[in-house]
Amino acid sequence: MRDDPSRIDADHVDLLQAFIESHGFLSWLDLTVEELDSGRIVMSVPYHEKLVNPGSPVGSIHGGIAATLVDTASGFALRSTFDDPTTGSLATTDLNVTYLRPATNDLRVEAEVLRAGGSMGFTDTLVSSVAPDGEQKDVAVGRTSYRLFRDADRE
């Protein structure tokens, strides 16, 4: 186990960012790790026309991008609770996203682990964006559950 379970070292952040950059879809989103602690992650995606709903009069980002951020950030937040975040794996068992308002600017996602047990994990997630009035506002909330496969437990 790590000496300080609340602190993730820079090597893990670098490995995570390298994984994102080598992943076709996540690199296409230009996803960046902003903060990483045990049980919590903050990530961001810059606004880009390729993410906008076709014909949207306000340039709103497609809701699937927010759902992807909920799923991705939640998975990485849960991985941060593993003894070694680079080992083991997980599988989404439930993903719920509630949309609050259109996202029309850069996106920020924060995922926090509610519980990381031996075989199941649960998270709460918040996606926010700068609104047309210039204020940072919540655009979606999410809750997920995952089956955790820690190290040797791969079935």
C-alpha positions in Angstrom: 0.0 0.0 0.0 1.2 3.6 -0.6 2.7 5.4 2.4 0.1 8.2 2.2 -3.1 6.9 0.6 -4.4 10.4 -0.1 -1.4 11.4 -2.2 -0.7 10.2 -5.8 2.8 10.6 -7.0 3.7 12.5 -10.2 4.7 9.3 -11.9 1.1 8.0 -11.7 -0.2 11.3 -13.2 2.4 11.1 -16.0 1.5 7.5 -16.7 -2.2 8.3 -16.8 -1.7 11.3 -19.1 0.5 9.1 -21.4 -2.3 6.5 -21.5 -4.8 9.2 -22.4 -2.5 10.5 -25.2 -2.0 7.0 -26.6 -5.7 6.2 -26.5 -7.4 7.1 -29.8 -10.7 8.5 -28.5 -9.4 10.1 -25.3 -6.6 11.8 -27.2 -9.1 13.0 -29.8 -11.0 14.7 -27.0 -7.8 16.4 -25.9 -8.5 15.2 -22.3 -6.1 16.5 -19.7 -5.6 15.4 -16.0 -5.7 18.6 -13.9 -5.6 17.0 -10.4 -5.3 13.5 -9.0 -5.6 12.4 -5.4 -6.6 9.1 -3.9 -10.3 8.7 -4.7 -10.6 12.0 -6.7 -9.7 13.3 -10.1 -10.3 16.5 -12.0 -9.9 16.4 -15.8 -10.7 18.9 -18.6 -11.6 19.0 -22.3 -11.2 22.2 -24.3 -14.2 23.4 -26.4 -13.8 22.5 -30.0 -16.3 22.6 -33.0 -15.8 18.9 -33.6 -17.7 18.3 -30.2 -20.7 20.5 -31.0 -24.2 19.2 -31.9 -24.8 19.7 -35.6 -27.0 22.7 -36.2 -26.9 23.9 -32.6 -27.7 27.6 -32.5 -25.7 28.1 -29.3 -22.8 25.7 -30.2 -23.7 23.2 -27.4 -21.4 20.3 -26.9 -22.9 16.8 -27.6 -24.2 15.2 -24.4 -22.2 12.0 -25.2 -19.0 14.0 -24.4 -20.3 14.7 -20.9 -21.3 11.0 -20.5 -17.8 10.0 -21.6 -16.2 12.3 -19.1 -18.4 10.9 -16.3 -17.4 7.3 -17.2 -13.7 8.1 -17.8 -13.1 10.3 -14.8 -15.0 7.8 -12.5 -12.9 4.9 -13.7 -9.6 6.8 -13.1 -10.8 8.0 -9.7 -11.5 4.4 -8.7 -8.1 3.2 -10.1 -6.5 5.8 -7.8 -7.7 3.7 -4.8 -5.8 0.6 -6.0 -2.5 -0.2 -4.2 -0.9 0.3 -7.6 -3.2 2.4 -9.9 -1.5 0.9 -13.0 -2.5 -2.7 -12.2 -5.9 -4.3 -12.0 -8.8 -3.4 -14.1 -12.5 -2.4 -13.8 -15.7 -2.5 -15.8 -18.6 -0.1 -15.8 -21.7 -1.8 -14.4 -24.0 1.3 -14.3 -23.7 4.8 -15.6 -26.3 7.5 -14.9 -26.0 11.0 -16.3 -28.4 13.9 -15.7 -28.0 16.9 -17.9 -28.7 20.3 -16.3 -27.9 22.8 -19.1 -26.1 23.0 -22.4 -22.3 23.1 -22.3 -21.0 25.8 -24.6 -17.4 26.2 -23.5 -14.5 24.1 -22.1 -15.5 21.2 -19.9 -14.3 20.3 -16.4 -15.1 17.0 -14.8 -14.6 16.1 -11.1 -15.1 12.5 -10.0 -15.1 11.4 -6.4 -15.2 7.9 -5.1 -18.1 7.2 -2.7 -17.0 3.7 -2.0 -14.2 1.4 -3.3 -14.7 -2.1 -1.9 -13.1 -5.3 -2.7 -15.1 -6.0 -5.9 -17.4 -3.0 -6.4 -16.8 0.8 -6.6 -19.2 3.8 -6.7 -18.6 7.4 -7.7 -20.3 10.8 -7.9 -19.3 13.1 -10.8 -19.8 16.7 -11.7 -19.3 18.2 -15.2 -19.1 22.0 -15.5 -18.5 24.6 -18.2 -18.3 28.4 -18.4 -21.8 29.6 -19.3 -22.4 32.5 -21.8 -22.7 34.9 -18.8 -19.0 34.0 -18.0 -19.9 32.0 -14.8 -18.7 28.4 -14.2 -21.9 26.4 -14.1 -22.8 22.7 -13.6 -23.9 21.1 -16.9 -24.3 17.5 -15.9 -24.1 15.2 -12.8 -23.3 11.5 -12.9 -23.2 8.5 -10.7 -21.5 5.3 -11.6 -20.8 1.8 -10.3 -18.0 -0.5 -11.4 -16.9 -4.1 -10.9 -13.3 -3.9 -9.6 -10.7 -6.5 -10.6 -7.9 -5.8 -8.2 -4.5 -7.4 -9.3 -5.0 -11.2 -9.3 -8.9 -11.1 -9.2 -9.6 -11.1 -12.9 -12.8 -13.2 -13.2 
